């Protein structure tokens, strides 16, 4: 029987591509000014950022429930298939725990992998899982390889403003105010399953340079593995500038740079104008 994958929208995996690849896509919900939206289904990334810059109210994202997963598991295992869930980091949401609760009713048939990541990093693990399935691995071996490979995933992003990090409680109001006056741009990363501010630079150019330096400190991009660049906001203009400025990272290694729009889960905390890179490190 086949292996089926269940993913969540926090991976920022495009819904239409997920359908084309046969992935079971479960949307988190976004609660905003009294309305509830299914991520990517009821509100696109572009619509999300349009609304984000037009209103002072920040949205909240609701985790998937055990029932959301149970319904998917019942459908996908009905013909004997095995299911592997690749979930948003358990340190960022209860979504992974919901999957584990639901999976308890399907011993040996449903496996849950905590990606320890979000957005582009979570997406990379999904893309690697598809590659492993195509290689013929069975479910237990595939899960073991994913749990080992996730330790090599790096997600690093340069953020345009401290304002959303302030509103989300990740930096103080004083730090945000001073940073705005000085043109400070933070650099964030996913570390041990959580989003952390790991550096700051004065001005966009220095922030982009710091982003590139941090990629190089990790030994550079393993181009034999999945990789992706991402942006927040309604346009990828800032990302395209970063790609041009960091051309030495990509030149002679690849003719294609996959790009994804970073959606609501991370976008709420970093705002528009951020650019990021997700990759498997060589080390």
N, C-alpha and C positions, 0 to 999 in steps of 0.2 A: 504494500500500500504506500501511498505518497506521504510526503511531509508537507504540512501546510503551516504557513507563518501568519501570526497575528501581530499587528503593529499598532501603535497609537499615533495620534496626530502631532504629539510633541516632537516626533522625529523630523517634522517638516518634510516628510516624504510626500511628494505631489500625489494627490488623491487619484487623479486619472492615471498616472504612471503605476501607482500601486495596484489599481484595478487591472491594468494591462499585464502586470507581472503575476497576477493571481494572488496578491497579498490581501489578507483580511484587514481592512483599515477601520479602526475604531476612533471616532473623534472625541477629544475632550470637549467640555462645554465651557463657554465664556459667559460670565454673568456681568452685565454692563448696563448701568442706569435702568435697572428694572427689567431688562430683556435678557433672554438666554439664547446664545448662538452655539451651534455645533461647529467646532473649529474646521475650517476649510469647506464645509458643506453649506453653512448659512452665511458665512462671512469669509471673504478671501483675505489674503495677506495685505493686498493693496487697500481694501476697504477697512481693514483693521487699523492701518497706519493713518488713513485719512481721518478716521474717527479719533484716534489717539491724539493727534495734534490739534483737533478742533475742540476737545473737551478737557476740563481739568480733572474729571473723575477717572481713576484708574480701574480697569476691569479686574476681575478675579477669575481664575481658572479652576474649574471643579474636576476632581479626579474621576476616572472611570470606576464604576462600581463592580462588585463581584457578579452581579446579575448581567451587566454588560458582557462580561467575559463568558459567563455560563451559557448565554444564548448563542454566542459564537462557537463555543466548544461543542455544544450539542449538535449544531448544524455540521461542523467540519469533521467530527468523528463518526457521524452516522454511517458512513460507508467504510469505516475501518481505518481511515487515515489517522496519522499521528500529528499532533499540533505542537509547535514551538512558539512561545510568546517571547518577543523581544521588547522589553518595557523601559519606559522612562525611569531614570535613577530613583531608587527607593529613598534617597536622601532629599529629593526634591518634591516628591509627591507620594500619596498612598496608592497610586495606580498599580505599582508593582505588587503591593500587598494584596490588592483586590484580585489580581490575576492568580496569585498563589492560593488564595482562599477558594476561588472557583476551581482551580486545578486539582485541589484535594479530592474532588469527586471523580477524577479521571486518572487514577494511578496507572503509570506506565503508558498513558496515552497522551498526556499533556505535560509539557516541560516549560518552565518559566526561566528566562534569562534576564537578570537585572543588568541593563546595559551600563549602569553607573555613569550614565551620560544623558544628554538631551540634545535636541535640535540636530545639527550636522554630525555630531559624534555618534548619537544614537542611529542616525541614518547610515553611517558607514558600517556599523555592525550588522545592520539589516542587509546591506548590499554584499557584505562578505558572507553572510549566511546563505544568500542565494547562490553564490559561487560554490560554497561548500556542498550545498544540496546537489548541485549539478555534477559535482565530482563523485557522488555516489555514497557519501557518508550516511550512516544510519543516525537516528535522532540522538542517542546518548553520546556518540562520538562527536557529533556536530555541536552539541551543547558544550561539551568539554573544551572543544577548540575555541568556541566563542568566548567562554569564560577566561581562557588564557589570552586570547587576542585582544580583548577589551582593555587590558592593561597597557597596551601600546598606543591606544588612541589618544590624540592630543587635539584639543579644541582651544584656539586662542583668538581673541577678537579685540580690535581697537574700537573704543566707544566714543561717540561724538560729544556727548554731554554727560555731566554728573547728575542732572536733574532727576532722571528716572531712577537712578541708583539711590538718590536721596529719598525720593518718595517711597521706594521699596524698603527703606531702612538699612541699606548696605553701606551708606556713608552718611555722616552727620550733616545737618544744615549748614554749619559753619564751614566744614570742608567743601561742600558743594558751592557755597557762595564764594569762598576764596578761590576755588578752582576755576569757577566761571570767570572771575576777574582776570585771572592769570592765563586763561586759555588752556587749562589743564585737560588733557584727554586721558582717561583711564584705559588700561589694558586688562581684560579679564580672561580667565581660563576656567575650564572645568577641571577641578582637582578633587580626587577621592569622592567623586559623585556629586560635588557641589560647585556652584559658580562663585569664584573668588576674584577680587581685584588683586592683580599680581604686579602691577606697575603703573606708573603715570608719566606722561610726557607733556611738554609744553608745545602745543600746536599740533595740527594734524600730520604734518610731514614727519615730525619726530615720533609721533605715536605709531605711524606706519613703519618707520625705521625700527622701532622697538619691537613691533610685531614680527618683522622679518628676522631680527636678531634672535628672538625667542624660538622661532622655528628652527633656525640654524643651531641653536644650543641643544635642541633635541636630536641633533644629527641629521636634520633635513627630512624631506618627505620620502617615504618609501613608495615609489611610483609603481611598484608591482602590486600594491594593494589599493583598495578604493580610497579616494580623496575627493574633497569638495570645497569650494569657496562659497561664502554666503554674505548676504547683506540684509540690513533692516531698512524699512522705509518703502517709499513708492517708486524708487528708481535705483538702478545699480550703478549710477554715475560714479559715486565715491569708490565703489569696488573696482570699477574699470581703471580708475586712476591708480589705485593700489597695485593692480595687476601690472600696469605699465611700469610703475616705480620699482617693482620687485621682480622684474623680468628674468634676472639671473637665477632665480629659484626654479623657474619653469623651463627656461630655454634649454634646448638639447635633451630634455627629458620627456616632453609630451607636446602633442599638437592640439590637445583638447583640455580645457579647464572647465569641469562641471561646476555649475553655479546653482545655488538654491536660495529661495527667498526665506529668510528666517521669520517665523510666524509669531503668534501671540504669546506663547509660554515664556520665551526669552525676550521678545520684543517689548513686553510690558515693563521689564526691568531695565532695559538698556536704551529704549527709544529708537527713533530713526537715525540713520547716518552711520551705523556701526558696520564694520567689515570684519570678516573672520575667515579662518582657515581651519579645516578639520582634516587630519591625516593620521596614518599609522607611522610612528617614528621608526627610524632605522635601529635605534638602540633599545 
